[in-house]
Amino acid sequence: MDYSLMFHSLFKVIVAGVVLGAGIPALFAIGVRVGSGTSTHPAGAVAKTISFLCFALIAAAVLIGILWITKASLYQYFAWDLFGTEAAG
């Protein structure tokens, strides 16, 4: 058993878990905070644009996640190989 490869793979999984597990909620919090403004100073155009981009990234991550989960069904019923993983197998 190659422990170096095993720990390298484990590190990759942990990094992905931290990025996706904590990164998406943090991005949501940033989007809400930047886009909210205050009662006396409403959010400007730049802040609203940054907030919109944060929420667009979150929506894209959710959509890609759903497509990844359903990739086998999409390939079976529609022959859509979106990620290039089904035709090889």
mmCIF file as gemmi writes it, N, C-alpha and C atoms, coordinates in Angstrom:
data_model
loop_
_atom_site.group_PDB
_atom_site.id
_atom_site.type_symbol
_atom_site.label_atom_id
_atom_site.label_alt_id
_atom_site.label_comp_id
_atom_site.label_asym_id
_atom_site.label_entity_id
_atom_site.label_seq_id
_atom_site.pdbx_PDB_ins_code
_atom_site.Cartn_x
_atom_site.Cartn_y
_atom_site.Cartn_z
_atom_site.occupancy
_atom_site.B_iso_or_equiv
_atom_site.pdbx_formal_charge
_atom_site.auth_seq_id
_atom_site.auth_asym_id
_atom_site.pdbx_PDB_model_num
ATOM 1 N N . MET Axp A 1 ? 0.84 -1.17 0 1 0 ? 1 A 1
ATOM 2 C CA . MET Axp A 1 ? 0 0 0 1 0 ? 1 A 1
ATOM 3 C C . MET Axp A 1 ? 0.893 1.244 0 1 0 ? 1 A 1
ATOM 4 N N . ASP Axp A 2 ? 0.597 2.16 -0.884 1 0 ? 2 A 1
ATOM 5 C CA . ASP Axp A 2 ? 1.378 3.38 -1.017 1 0 ? 2 A 1
ATOM 6 C C . ASP Axp A 2 ? 0.767 4.465 -0.125 1 0 ? 2 A 1
ATOM 7 N N . TYR Axp A 3 ? 1.384 4.663 1.049 1 0 ? 3 A 1
ATOM 8 C CA . TYR Axp A 3 ? 0.846 5.628 2.008 1 0 ? 3 A 1
ATOM 9 C C . TYR Axp A 3 ? 0.97 7.061 1.512 1 0 ? 3 A 1
ATOM 10 N N . SER Axp A 4 ? 1.983 7.345 0.739 1 0 ? 4 A 1
ATOM 11 C CA . SER Axp A 4 ? 2.153 8.694 0.204 1 0 ? 4 A 1
ATOM 12 C C . SER Axp A 4 ? 0.984 9.047 -0.705 1 0 ? 4 A 1
ATOM 13 N N . LEU Axp A 5 ? 0.608 8.143 -1.589 1 0 ? 5 A 1
ATOM 14 C CA . LEU Axp A 5 ? -0.526 8.381 -2.485 1 0 ? 5 A 1
ATOM 15 C C . LEU Axp A 5 ? -1.827 8.471 -1.688 1 0 ? 5 A 1
ATOM 16 N N . MET Axp A 6 ? -1.966 7.629 -0.682 1 0 ? 6 A 1
ATOM 17 C CA . MET Axp A 6 ? -3.169 7.633 0.13 1 0 ? 6 A 1
ATOM 18 C C . MET Axp A 6 ? -3.324 8.969 0.861 1 0 ? 6 A 1
ATOM 19 N N . PHE Axp A 7 ? -2.248 9.478 1.474 1 0 ? 7 A 1
ATOM 20 C CA . PHE Axp A 7 ? -2.337 10.739 2.192 1 0 ? 7 A 1
ATOM 21 C C . PHE Axp A 7 ? -2.51 11.923 1.242 1 0 ? 7 A 1
ATOM 22 N N . HIS Axp A 8 ? -1.929 11.833 0.064 1 0 ? 8 A 1
ATOM 23 C CA . HIS Axp A 8 ? -2.122 12.892 -0.935 1 0 ? 8 A 1
ATOM 24 C C . HIS Axp A 8 ? -3.579 12.945 -1.368 1 0 ? 8 A 1
ATOM 25 N N . SER Axp A 9 ? -4.181 11.792 -1.596 1 0 ? 9 A 1
ATOM 26 C CA . SER Axp A 9 ? -5.591 11.737 -1.979 1 0 ? 9 A 1
ATOM 27 C C . SER Axp A 9 ? -6.475 12.226 -0.836 1 0 ? 9 A 1
ATOM 28 N N . LEU Axp A 10 ? -6.154 11.841 0.38 1 0 ? 10 A 1
ATOM 29 C CA . LEU Axp A 10 ? -6.908 12.287 1.534 1 0 ? 10 A 1
ATOM 30 C C . LEU Axp A 10 ? -6.826 13.805 1.689 1 0 ? 10 A 1
ATOM 31 N N . PHE Axp A 11 ? -5.658 14.363 1.447 1 0 ? 11 A 1
ATOM 32 C CA . PHE Axp A 11 ? -5.488 15.817 1.522 1 0 ? 11 A 1
ATOM 33 C C . PHE Axp A 11 ? -6.368 16.521 0.487 1 0 ? 11 A 1
ATOM 34 N N . LYS Axp A 12 ? -6.435 15.977 -0.713 1 0 ? 12 A 1
ATOM 35 C CA . LYS Axp A 12 ? -7.267 16.572 -1.758 1 0 ? 12 A 1
ATOM 36 C C . LYS Axp A 12 ? -8.744 16.553 -1.371 1 0 ? 12 A 1
ATOM 37 N N . VAL Axp A 13 ? -9.179 15.458 -0.769 1 0 ? 13 A 1
ATOM 38 C CA . VAL Axp A 13 ? -10.572 15.354 -0.336 1 0 ? 13 A 1
ATOM 39 C C . VAL Axp A 13 ? -10.864 16.343 0.787 1 0 ? 13 A 1
ATOM 40 N N . ILE Axp A 14 ? -9.95 16.481 1.715 1 0 ? 14 A 1
ATOM 41 C CA . ILE Axp A 14 ? -10.151 17.411 2.828 1 0 ? 14 A 1
ATOM 42 C C . ILE Axp A 14 ? -10.205 18.851 2.326 1 0 ? 14 A 1
ATOM 43 N N . VAL Axp A 15 ? -9.315 19.21 1.412 1 0 ? 15 A 1
ATOM 44 C CA . VAL Axp A 15 ? -9.32 20.57 0.86 1 0 ? 15 A 1
ATOM 45 C C . VAL Axp A 15 ? -10.629 20.845 0.112 1 0 ? 15 A 1
ATOM 46 N N . ALA Axp A 16 ? -11.08 19.892 -0.683 1 0 ? 16 A 1
ATOM 47 C CA . ALA Axp A 16 ? -12.346 20.072 -1.401 1 0 ? 16 A 1
ATOM 48 C C . ALA Axp A 16 ? -13.509 20.203 -0.432 1 0 ? 16 A 1
ATOM 49 N N . GLY Axp A 17 ? -13.49 19.419 0.635 1 0 ? 17 A 1
ATOM 50 C CA . GLY Axp A 17 ? -14.547 19.512 1.634 1 0 ? 17 A 1
ATOM 51 C C . GLY Axp A 17 ? -14.575 20.853 2.338 1 0 ? 17 A 1
ATOM 52 N N . VAL Axp A 18 ? -13.411 21.373 2.654 1 0 ? 18 A 1
ATOM 53 C CA . VAL Axp A 18 ? -13.346 22.679 3.318 1 0 ? 18 A 1
ATOM 54 C C . VAL Axp A 18 ? -13.792 23.779 2.369 1 0 ? 18 A 1
ATOM 55 N N . VAL Axp A 19 ? -13.335 23.728 1.129 1 0 ? 19 A 1
ATOM 56 C CA . VAL Axp A 19 ? -13.7 24.773 0.16 1 0 ? 19 A 1
ATOM 57 C C . VAL Axp A 19 ? -15.193 24.755 -0.109 1 0 ? 19 A 1
ATOM 58 N N . LEU Axp A 20 ? -15.738 23.584 -0.383 1 0 ? 20 A 1
ATOM 59 C CA . LEU Axp A 20 ? -17.163 23.502 -0.704 1 0 ? 20 A 1
ATOM 60 C C . LEU Axp A 20 ? -18.026 23.545 0.55 1 0 ? 20 A 1
ATOM 61 N N . GLY Axp A 21 ? -17.548 22.968 1.622 1 0 ? 21 A 1
ATOM 62 C CA . GLY Axp A 21 ? -18.345 22.927 2.843 1 0 ? 21 A 1
ATOM 63 C C . GLY Axp A 21 ? -18.395 24.248 3.575 1 0 ? 21 A 1
ATOM 64 N N . ALA Axp A 22 ? -17.318 24.995 3.572 1 0 ? 22 A 1
ATOM 65 C CA . ALA Axp A 22 ? -17.291 26.282 4.26 1 0 ? 22 A 1
ATOM 66 C C . ALA Axp A 22 ? -17.262 27.446 3.279 1 0 ? 22 A 1
ATOM 67 N N . GLY Axp A 23 ? -16.799 27.213 2.076 1 0 ? 23 A 1
ATOM 68 C CA . GLY Axp A 23 ? -16.671 28.294 1.106 1 0 ? 23 A 1
ATOM 69 C C . GLY Axp A 23 ? -17.992 28.795 0.572 1 0 ? 23 A 1
ATOM 70 N N . ILE Axp A 24 ? -18.918 27.889 0.286 1 0 ? 24 A 1
ATOM 71 C CA . ILE Axp A 24 ? -20.211 28.301 -0.256 1 0 ? 24 A 1
ATOM 72 C C . ILE Axp A 24 ? -21.015 29.096 0.785 1 0 ? 24 A 1
ATOM 73 N N . PRO Axp A 25 ? -21.132 28.634 2.033 1 0 ? 25 A 1
ATOM 74 C CA . PRO Axp A 25 ? -21.83 29.475 3.024 1 0 ? 25 A 1
ATOM 75 C C . PRO Axp A 25 ? -21.122 30.812 3.287 1 0 ? 25 A 1
ATOM 76 N N . ALA Axp A 26 ? -19.804 30.816 3.251 1 0 ? 26 A 1
ATOM 77 C CA . ALA Axp A 26 ? -19.076 32.075 3.441 1 0 ? 26 A 1
ATOM 78 C C . ALA Axp A 26 ? -19.344 33.029 2.284 1 0 ? 26 A 1
ATOM 79 N N . LEU Axp A 27 ? -19.402 32.507 1.075 1 0 ? 27 A 1
ATOM 80 C CA . LEU Axp A 27 ? -19.706 33.334 -0.091 1 0 ? 27 A 1
ATOM 81 C C . LEU Axp A 27 ? -21.121 33.907 0.012 1 0 ? 27 A 1
ATOM 82 N N . PHE Axp A 28 ? -22.054 33.102 0.51 1 0 ? 28 A 1
ATOM 83 C CA . PHE Axp A 28 ? -23.411 33.58 0.73 1 0 ? 28 A 1
ATOM 84 C C . PHE Axp A 28 ? -23.429 34.71 1.75 1 0 ? 28 A 1
ATOM 85 N N . ALA Axp A 29 ? -22.697 34.543 2.846 1 0 ? 29 A 1
ATOM 86 C CA . ALA Axp A 29 ? -22.647 35.584 3.878 1 0 ? 29 A 1
ATOM 87 C C . ALA Axp A 29 ? -22.046 36.873 3.335 1 0 ? 29 A 1
ATOM 88 N N . ILE Axp A 30 ? -21.006 36.74 2.514 1 0 ? 30 A 1
ATOM 89 C CA . ILE Axp A 30 ? -20.392 37.932 1.908 1 0 ? 30 A 1
ATOM 90 C C . ILE Axp A 30 ? -21.386 38.625 0.986 1 0 ? 30 A 1
ATOM 91 N N . GLY Axp A 31 ? -22.106 37.834 0.19 1 0 ? 31 A 1
ATOM 92 C CA . GLY Axp A 31 ? -23.098 38.417 -0.712 1 0 ? 31 A 1
ATOM 93 C C . GLY Axp A 31 ? -24.2 39.153 0.015 1 0 ? 31 A 1
ATOM 94 N N . VAL Axp A 32 ? -24.677 38.577 1.116 1 0 ? 32 A 1
ATOM 95 C CA . VAL Axp A 32 ? -25.725 39.231 1.896 1 0 ? 32 A 1
ATOM 96 C C . VAL Axp A 32 ? -25.193 40.508 2.542 1 0 ? 32 A 1
ATOM 97 N N . ARG Axp A 33 ? -24.01 40.424 3.108 1 0 ? 33 A 1
ATOM 98 C CA . ARG Axp A 33 ? -23.447 41.582 3.813 1 0 ? 33 A 1
ATOM 99 C C . ARG Axp A 33 ? -23.146 42.725 2.861 1 0 ? 33 A 1
ATOM 100 N N . VAL Axp A 34 ? -22.538 42.425 1.741 1 0 ? 34 A 1
ATOM 101 C CA . VAL Axp A 34 ? -22.168 43.485 0.794 1 0 ? 34 A 1
ATOM 102 C C . VAL Axp A 34 ? -23.408 44.1 0.165 1 0 ? 34 A 1
ATOM 103 N N . GLY Axp A 35 ? -24.402 43.29 -0.136 1 0 ? 35 A 1
ATOM 104 C CA . GLY Axp A 35 ? -25.582 43.792 -0.832 1 0 ? 35 A 1
ATOM 105 C C . GLY Axp A 35 ? -26.622 44.438 0.047 1 0 ? 35 A 1
ATOM 106 N N . SER Axp A 36 ? -26.485 44.331 1.362 1 0 ? 36 A 1
ATOM 107 C CA . SER Axp A 36 ? -27.548 44.831 2.236 1 0 ? 36 A 1
ATOM 108 C C . SER Axp A 36 ? -27.45 46.332 2.503 1 0 ? 36 A 1
ATOM 109 N N . GLY Axp A 37 ? -26.262 46.853 2.666 1 0 ? 37 A 1
ATOM 110 C CA . GLY Axp A 37 ? -26.128 48.263 3.012 1 0 ? 37 A 1
ATOM 111 C C . GLY Axp A 37 ? -26.598 48.492 4.434 1 0 ? 37 A 1
ATOM 112 N N . THR Axp A 38 ? -26.981 49.728 4.742 1 0 ? 38 A 1
ATOM 113 C CA . THR Axp A 38 ? -27.522 50.066 6.067 1 0 ? 38 A 1
ATOM 114 C C . THR Axp A 38 ? -28.81 50.849 5.875 1 0 ? 38 A 1
ATOM 115 N N . SER Axp A 39 ? -29.432 51.186 6.972 1 0 ? 39 A 1
ATOM 116 C CA . SER Axp A 39 ? -30.688 51.938 6.866 1 0 ? 39 A 1
ATOM 117 C C . SER Axp A 39 ? -30.444 53.363 6.372 1 0 ? 39 A 1
ATOM 118 N N . THR Axp A 40 ? -29.271 53.916 6.666 1 0 ? 40 A 1
ATOM 119 C CA . THR Axp A 40 ? -28.982 55.283 6.23 1 0 ? 40 A 1
ATOM 120 C C . THR Axp A 40 ? -28.199 55.345 4.928 1 0 ? 40 A 1
ATOM 121 N N . HIS Axp A 41 ? -27.473 54.284 4.609 1 0 ? 41 A 1
ATOM 122 C CA . HIS Axp A 41 ? -26.693 54.25 3.377 1 0 ? 41 A 1
ATOM 123 C C . HIS Axp A 41 ? -27.032 52.973 2.602 1 0 ? 41 A 1
ATOM 124 N N . PRO Axp A 42 ? -27.91 53.079 1.616 1 0 ? 42 A 1
ATOM 125 C CA . PRO Axp A 42 ? -28.237 51.883 0.836 1 0 ? 42 A 1
ATOM 126 C C . PRO Axp A 42 ? -27.032 51.422 0.007 1 0 ? 42 A 1
ATOM 127 N N . ALA Axp A 43 ? -27.057 50.164 -0.363 1 0 ? 43 A 1
ATOM 128 C CA . ALA Axp A 43 ? -25.954 49.596 -1.145 1 0 ? 43 A 1
ATOM 129 C C . ALA Axp A 43 ? -25.885 50.273 -2.511 1 0 ? 43 A 1
ATOM 130 N N . GLY Axp A 44 ? -24.659 50.565 -2.92 1 0 ? 44 A 1
ATOM 131 C CA . GLY Axp A 44 ? -24.462 51.196 -4.218 1 0 ? 44 A 1
ATOM 132 C C . GLY Axp A 44 ? -24.44 50.166 -5.336 1 0 ? 44 A 1
ATOM 133 N N . ALA Axp A 45 ? -24.195 50.645 -6.534 1 0 ? 45 A 1
ATOM 134 C CA . ALA Axp A 45 ? -24.212 49.772 -7.708 1 0 ? 45 A 1
ATOM 135 C C . ALA Axp A 45 ? -23.083 48.749 -7.664 1 0 ? 45 A 1
ATOM 136 N N . VAL Axp A 46 ? -21.917 49.15 -7.195 1 0 ? 46 A 1
ATOM 137 C CA . VAL Axp A 46 ? -20.79 48.224 -7.123 1 0 ? 46 A 1
ATOM 138 C C . VAL Axp A 46 ? -21.071 47.128 -6.098 1 0 ? 46 A 1
ATOM 139 N N . ALA Axp A 47 ? -21.613 47.504 -4.951 1 0 ? 47 A 1
ATOM 140 C CA . ALA Axp A 47 ? -21.93 46.521 -3.921 1 0 ? 47 A 1
ATOM 141 C C . ALA Axp A 47 ? -22.997 45.548 -4.403 1 0 ? 47 A 1
ATOM 142 N N . LYS Axp A 48 ? -23.995 46.048 -5.096 1 0 ? 48 A 1
ATOM 143 C CA . LYS Axp A 48 ? -25.046 45.174 -5.621 1 0 ? 48 A 1
ATOM 144 C C . LYS Axp A 48 ? -24.489 44.243 -6.699 1 0 ? 48 A 1
ATOM 145 N N . THR Axp A 49 ? -23.556 44.72 -7.488 1 0 ? 49 A 1
ATOM 146 C CA . THR Axp A 49 ? -22.934 43.877 -8.504 1 0 ? 49 A 1
ATOM 147 C C . THR Axp A 49 ? -22.113 42.771 -7.859 1 0 ? 49 A 1
ATOM 148 N N . ILE Axp A 50 ? -21.348 43.11 -6.83 1 0 ? 50 A 1
ATOM 149 C CA . ILE Axp A 50 ? -20.56 42.099 -6.118 1 0 ? 50 A 1
ATOM 150 C C . ILE Axp A 50 ? -21.484 41.075 -5.474 1 0 ? 50 A 1
ATOM 151 N N . SER Axp A 51 ? -22.576 41.542 -4.885 1 0 ? 51 A 1
ATOM 152 C CA . SER Axp A 51 ? -23.549 40.65 -4.264 1 0 ? 51 A 1
ATOM 153 C C . SER Axp A 51 ? -24.17 39.721 -5.307 1 0 ? 51 A 1
ATOM 154 N N . PHE Axp A 52 ? -24.523 40.263 -6.454 1 0 ? 52 A 1
ATOM 155 C CA . PHE Axp A 52 ? -25.089 39.455 -7.536 1 0 ? 52 A 1
ATOM 156 C C . PHE Axp A 52 ? -24.091 38.395 -8.004 1 0 ? 52 A 1
ATOM 157 N N . LEU Axp A 53 ? -22.822 38.762 -8.129 1 0 ? 53 A 1
ATOM 158 C CA . LEU Axp A 53 ? -21.806 37.794 -8.559 1 0 ? 53 A 1
ATOM 159 C C . LEU Axp A 53 ? -21.628 36.677 -7.53 1 0 ? 53 A 1
ATOM 160 N N . CYS Axp A 54 ? -21.696 37.022 -6.25 1 0 ? 54 A 1
ATOM 161 C CA . CYS Axp A 54 ? -21.613 35.985 -5.21 1 0 ? 54 A 1
ATOM 162 C C . CYS Axp A 54 ? -22.761 34.999 -5.347 1 0 ? 54 A 1
ATOM 163 N N . PHE Axp A 55 ? -23.974 35.501 -5.513 1 0 ? 55 A 1
ATOM 164 C CA . PHE Axp A 55 ? -25.128 34.623 -5.63 1 0 ? 55 A 1
ATOM 165 C C . PHE Axp A 55 ? -25.121 33.846 -6.943 1 0 ? 55 A 1
ATOM 166 N N . ALA Axp A 56 ? -24.577 34.436 -8.004 1 0 ? 56 A 1
ATOM 167 C CA . ALA Axp A 56 ? -24.464 33.711 -9.273 1 0 ? 56 A 1
ATOM 168 C C . ALA Axp A 56 ? -23.477 32.551 -9.15 1 0 ? 56 A 1
ATOM 169 N N . LEU Axp A 57 ? -22.369 32.76 -8.435 1 0 ? 57 A 1
ATOM 170 C CA . LEU Axp A 57 ? -21.419 31.669 -8.204 1 0 ? 57 A 1
ATOM 171 C C . LEU Axp A 57 ? -22.043 30.547 -7.381 1 0 ? 57 A 1
ATOM 172 N N . ILE Axp A 58 ? -22.841 30.909 -6.384 1 0 ? 58 A 1
ATOM 173 C CA . ILE Axp A 58 ? -23.517 29.894 -5.579 1 0 ? 58 A 1
ATOM 174 C C . ILE Axp A 58 ? -24.505 29.113 -6.433 1 0 ? 58 A 1
ATOM 175 N N . ALA Axp A 59 ? -25.281 29.804 -7.249 1 0 ? 59 A 1
ATOM 176 C CA . ALA Axp A 59 ? -26.245 29.126 -8.121 1 0 ? 59 A 1
ATOM 177 C C . ALA Axp A 59 ? -25.529 28.201 -9.105 1 0 ? 59 A 1
ATOM 178 N N . ALA Axp A 60 ? -24.402 28.643 -9.645 1 0 ? 60 A 1
ATOM 179 C CA . ALA Axp A 60 ? -23.637 27.8 -10.569 1 0 ? 60 A 1
ATOM 180 C C . ALA Axp A 60 ? -23.102 26.559 -9.857 1 0 ? 60 A 1
ATOM 181 N N . ALA Axp A 61 ? -22.63 26.72 -8.62 1 0 ? 61 A 1
ATOM 182 C CA . ALA Axp A 61 ? -22.126 25.577 -7.864 1 0 ? 61 A 1
ATOM 183 C C . ALA Axp A 61 ? -23.233 24.571 -7.582 1 0 ? 61 A 1
ATOM 184 N N . VAL Axp A 62 ? -24.417 25.056 -7.25 1 0 ? 62 A 1
ATOM 185 C CA . VAL Axp A 62 ? -25.552 24.161 -6.998 1 0 ? 62 A 1
ATOM 186 C C . VAL Axp A 62 ? -25.948 23.44 -8.276 1 0 ? 62 A 1
ATOM 187 N N . LEU Axp A 63 ? -26.022 24.161 -9.383 1 0 ? 63 A 1
ATOM 188 C CA . LEU Axp A 63 ? -26.389 23.547 -10.658 1 0 ? 63 A 1
ATOM 189 C C . LEU Axp A 63 ? -25.369 22.497 -11.092 1 0 ? 63 A 1
ATOM 190 N N . ILE Axp A 64 ? -24.1 22.804 -10.974 1 0 ? 64 A 1
ATOM 191 C CA . ILE Axp A 64 ? -23.058 21.834 -11.331 1 0 ? 64 A 1
ATOM 192 C C . ILE Axp A 64 ? -23.123 20.618 -10.419 1 0 ? 64 A 1
ATOM 193 N N . GLY Axp A 65 ? -23.407 20.828 -9.142 1 0 ? 65 A 1
ATOM 194 C CA . GLY Axp A 65 ? -23.549 19.708 -8.217 1 0 ? 65 A 1
ATOM 195 C C . GLY Axp A 65 ? -24.707 18.8 -8.583 1 0 ? 65 A 1
ATOM 196 N N . ILE Axp A 66 ? -25.844 19.387 -8.939 1 0 ? 66 A 1
ATOM 197 C CA . ILE Axp A 66 ? -26.999 18.585 -9.343 1 0 ? 66 A 1
ATOM 198 C C . ILE Axp A 66 ? -26.694 17.827 -10.623 1 0 ? 66 A 1
ATOM 199 N N . LEU Axp A 67 ? -26.061 18.479 -11.573 1 0 ? 67 A 1
ATOM 200 C CA . LEU Axp A 67 ? -25.708 17.795 -12.824 1 0 ? 67 A 1
ATOM 201 C C . LEU Axp A 67 ? -24.711 16.676 -12.577 1 0 ? 67 A 1
ATOM 202 N N . TRP Axp A 68 ? -23.779 16.869 -11.65 1 0 ? 68 A 1
ATOM 203 C CA . TRP Axp A 68 ? -22.798 15.823 -11.338 1 0 ? 68 A 1
ATOM 204 C C . TRP Axp A 68 ? -23.486 14.611 -10.714 1 0 ? 68 A 1
ATOM 205 N N . ILE Axp A 69 ? -24.421 14.868 -9.811 1 0 ? 69 A 1
ATOM 206 C CA . ILE Axp A 69 ? -25.128 13.77 -9.156 1 0 ? 69 A 1
ATOM 207 C C . ILE Axp A 69 ? -25.975 12.985 -10.162 1 0 ? 69 A 1
ATOM 208 N N . THR Axp A 70 ? -26.569 13.665 -11.113 1 0 ? 70 A 1
ATOM 209 C CA . THR Axp A 70 ? -27.471 13.014 -12.068 1 0 ? 70 A 1
ATOM 210 C C . THR Axp A 70 ? -26.789 12.674 -13.385 1 0 ? 70 A 1
ATOM 211 N N . LYS Axp A 71 ? -25.465 12.695 -13.436 1 0 ? 71 A 1
ATOM 212 C CA . LYS Axp A 71 ? -24.763 12.496 -14.705 1 0 ? 71 A 1
ATOM 213 C C . LYS Axp A 71 ? -25.042 11.133 -15.332 1 0 ? 71 A 1
ATOM 214 N N . ALA Axp A 72 ? -25.169 10.084 -14.541 1 0 ? 72 A 1
ATOM 215 C CA . ALA Axp A 72 ? -25.426 8.754 -15.104 1 0 ? 72 A 1
ATOM 216 C C . ALA Axp A 72 ? -26.814 8.687 -15.722 1 0 ? 72 A 1
ATOM 217 N N . SER Axp A 73 ? -27.802 9.284 -15.055 1 0 ? 73 A 1
ATOM 218 C CA . SER Axp A 73 ? -29.159 9.29 -15.603 1 0 ? 73 A 1
ATOM 219 C C . SER Axp A 73 ? -29.239 10.146 -16.854 1 0 ? 73 A 1
ATOM 220 N N . LEU Axp A 74 ? -28.563 11.274 -16.856 1 0 ? 74 A 1
ATOM 221 C CA . LEU Axp A 74 ? -28.559 12.121 -18.052 1 0 ? 74 A 1
ATOM 222 C C . LEU Axp A 74 ? -27.927 11.406 -19.238 1 0 ? 74 A 1
ATOM 223 N N . TYR Axp A 75 ? -26.89 10.622 -18.964 1 0 ? 75 A 1
ATOM 224 C CA . TYR Axp A 75 ? -26.259 9.87 -20.047 1 0 ? 75 A 1
ATOM 225 C C . TYR Axp A 75 ? -27.156 8.727 -20.507 1 0 ? 75 A 1
ATOM 226 N N . GLN Axp A 76 ? -27.804 8.051 -19.575 1 0 ? 76 A 1
ATOM 227 C CA . GLN Axp A 76 ? -28.637 6.91 -19.92 1 0 ? 76 A 1
ATOM 228 C C . GLN Axp A 76 ? -29.855 7.324 -20.744 1 0 ? 76 A 1
ATOM 229 N N . TYR Axp A 77 ? -30.536 8.385 -20.333 1 0 ? 77 A 1
ATOM 230 C CA . TYR Axp A 77 ? -31.791 8.754 -20.979 1 0 ? 77 A 1
ATOM 231 C C . TYR Axp A 77 ? -31.621 9.719 -22.148 1 0 ? 77 A 1
ATOM 232 N N . PHE Axp A 78 ? -30.625 10.577 -22.097 1 0 ? 78 A 1
ATOM 233 C CA . PHE Axp A 78 ? -30.485 11.601 -23.13 1 0 ? 78 A 1
ATOM 234 C C . PHE Axp A 78 ? -29.166 11.53 -23.892 1 0 ? 78 A 1
ATOM 235 N N . ALA Axp A 79 ? -28.257 10.648 -23.486 1 0 ? 79 A 1
ATOM 236 C CA . ALA Axp A 79 ? -26.929 10.504 -24.074 1 0 ? 79 A 1
ATOM 237 C C . ALA Axp A 79 ? -26.112 11.795 -23.942 1 0 ? 79 A 1
ATOM 238 N N . TRP Axp A 80 ? -26.325 12.53 -22.84 1 0 ? 80 A 1
ATOM 239 C CA . TRP Axp A 80 ? -25.564 13.742 -22.551 1 0 ? 80 A 1
ATOM 240 C C . TRP Axp A 80 ? -24.408 13.369 -21.647 1 0 ? 80 A 1
ATOM 241 N N . ASP Axp A 81 ? -23.206 13.49 -22.128 1 0 ? 81 A 1
ATOM 242 C CA . ASP Axp A 81 ? -22.01 13.209 -21.329 1 0 ? 81 A 1
ATOM 243 C C . ASP Axp A 81 ? -21.362 14.542 -20.974 1 0 ? 81 A 1
ATOM 244 N N . LEU Axp A 82 ? -21.931 15.228 -20.017 1 0 ? 82 A 1
ATOM 245 C CA . LEU Axp A 82 ? -21.534 16.601 -19.698 1 0 ? 82 A 1
ATOM 246 C C . LEU Axp A 82 ? -20.136 16.729 -19.14 1 0 ? 82 A 1
ATOM 247 N N . PHE Axp A 83 ? -19.679 15.723 -18.389 1 0 ? 83 A 1
ATOM 248 C CA . PHE Axp A 83 ? -18.387 15.812 -17.741 1 0 ? 83 A 1
ATOM 249 C C . PHE Axp A 83 ? -17.345 14.9 -18.386 1 0 ? 83 A 1
ATOM 250 N N . GLY Axp A 84 ? -17.714 14.185 -19.414 1 0 ? 84 A 1
ATOM 251 C CA . GLY Axp A 84 ? -16.777 13.301 -20.106 1 0 ? 84 A 1
ATOM 252 C C . GLY Axp A 84 ? -16.408 12.065 -19.303 1 0 ? 84 A 1
ATOM 253 N N . THR Axp A 85 ? -17.293 11.613 -18.432 1 0 ? 85 A 1
ATOM 254 C CA . THR Axp A 85 ? -16.974 10.48 -17.579 1 0 ? 85 A 1
ATOM 255 C C . THR Axp A 85 ? -17.733 9.208 -17.943 1 0 ? 85 A 1
ATOM 256 N N . GLU Axp A 86 ? -18.838 9.332 -18.655 1 0 ? 86 A 1
ATOM 257 C CA . GLU Axp A 86 ? -19.687 8.168 -18.887 1 0 ? 86 A 1
ATOM 258 C C . GLU Axp A 86 ? -19.259 7.373 -20.115 1 0 ? 86 A 1
ATOM 259 N N . ALA Axp A 87 ? -18.801 8.016 -21.15 1 0 ? 87 A 1
ATOM 260 C CA . ALA Axp A 87 ? -18.43 7.309 -22.382 1 0 ? 87 A 1
ATOM 261 C C . ALA Axp A 87 ? -17.202 6.442 -22.178 1 0 ? 87 A 1
ATOM 262 N N . ALA Axp A 88 ? -16.331 6.827 -21.256 1 0 ? 88 A 1
ATOM 263 C CA . ALA Axp A 88 ? -15.088 6.077 -21.015 1 0 ? 88 A 1
ATOM 264 C C . ALA Axp A 88 ? -15.37 4.78 -20.277 1 0 ? 88 A 1
ATOM 265 N N . GLY Axp A 89 ? -16.443 4.722 -19.492 1 0 ? 89 A 1
ATOM 266 C CA . GLY Axp A 89 ? -16.729 3.567 -18.655 1 0 ? 89 A 1
ATOM 267 C C . GLY Axp A 89 ? -17.574 2.588 -19.278 1 0 ? 89 A 1
